[in-house]
């Protein structure tokens, strides 16, 4: 199953086993969901369901992964089970939290998981049915997991692999953040020394849809030429990094490692070097 699904494909799906998740973020986002969402969609919260936010972002970053047993309960509360076909959307071309939710569901071991190409806006433009209010659905039971199945990296491993030149670390934030020109979210501007910058926005075309798999394949093959093949992907807090992991998977590459703590952790950790291009 392709990790990306179009609005027209979504419209043609039968309701059997289909679960749609609304992963939009922002101020009063649950109220935004209640006011209008794709018909049948269930709300999933980045801060509460897709992360376990701690007291100190210097250890884990701004959006650490929740304990996997807690996430299993979240899936149960949403009615997701092993045979569910889950389609996730947000309103930022997958970069809000749809790709993070995709990564977590895949890492939990579920197979039939897709992100809606173009998200909320594409669904609205292409005549997908919308609704308002809360949705009613039954809880489910899911198999318990001991650990995440997809590879993650801790800060120390990222640092060691950069020093040994055994991995390519890709920072997917916008170039001005990577360059250290300004930092709108975290405390310090700049980037991890040795990391390269490939903004996640370059995974998209002018309409906000993912580039075709063959285009992504050619693009990343060229960008990563002559670099260590093992990839570690990061962003500000391990959310938009999943957008590039999704794009690489869509293009047929192996799923790379995710550095969940990302810049929000590295930039706060005492003694870590900060690089800038300005």
Secondary structure, 3 states (H helix, E strand, C coil): CCCEECHHHHHCCCCCCEEEEECCCCCCHHHHHHHCEECCCEECCHHHHCCCCCCCCCCCCCCCCCCHHHHHHHHHHHCCCCCCEEEEECCCCCCCCHHHHHHHHHHHCCCCEEEECCHHHHHHHCCCCEECCCCCCCCCCCCCCCCCCCCEECHHHHHHHHHCCCCEEEECCCHHHHHCCCCCCCCCCCECCCCEECCHHHHECCCCCECCHHHHHHHHHHHCCCCCCCEEEECCCCCCHHHHHHHHHHCCCCCCEEECCHHHHHCCCCCCCCECCC
